[in-house]
């Protein structure tokens, strides 16, 4: 997750399973973490302003990748 601005109130990232560890976004801050069940997370409500981020997801599991899912849905993927 790449934070593109910080001129807003609220919007902190928190991890409830880790004593509500909280991160206050700063412009240019890049956070990388596993989004699995061991790292459940949330975002505090934005009180004012607009929070802009660039977020991406990836997987190490070929069978969960987006292109595989698209190909399966179109009938172009044959499982081994």
N, C-alpha and C positions, 0 to 999 in steps of 0.2 A: 504494500500500500504506500503510495507516494502522496504526501500532503502538498497541495498546491497553494494553500493560503493558510493564514492563521487569524484573520480579522473577523472572528466570530466568537461568540460565547457559548460554552458547552461543547458537545461533540467529542469529548475525550473517549479514547478506546480503553476498555477495561476487560479484565480476565477474572470472572467470578471464582473459578477453581483455584486461583492463585492469590488468595486473600484480597481479591478485587484490585490487583495490581493495575494501576491507571497510568495512561500516557497522555500528556497534553500535547496536541499536535503543534509542530513548528513548520513553517514553510521550508520545503526541500527535504524534510525528514522522510527517510525510507524505512519502512518496517517490513520484515519478512518473518513469517511464523507459520507453523503448520495449522491448518484450519480443521484439524481432526477433533475427535471427541475429547481428547486430552487438553485441548486449547480452546475451549468454548470462549466466545468473546462477544462483546456488545459495544454499542456506542451510546454515550449519554445524550440526552435530548439537547438539541441546539436551541439556545435561548434567544439568540439574535444573530443576524448575519447569515451568510451562506458558506457552507463547508464544501470545498472542492478537493477531490482526491482522484487519483488514478489507481485502480485496483485490478489485479490480474490473478488468475488461478492457474495452477498446474498440477499434474499428477505424474507419479512414477509408474502407474498402472496403465499399460497400453490399452486395456479393455475399458478403461474409464475415460479415455481421451475423447475430446469433442469430435474429431474427425471420424473416429471409429463409430461413435454413436450416430453421426450423420449418415455414414455409409450403411450401418445396420438398418436404420430407418428407411433407407432407399433401396434396401435389398442387395447392396453391392458388396457387403462384407460376409465372407464365409468363415465361420469359426473353424479352427484347426482340430 
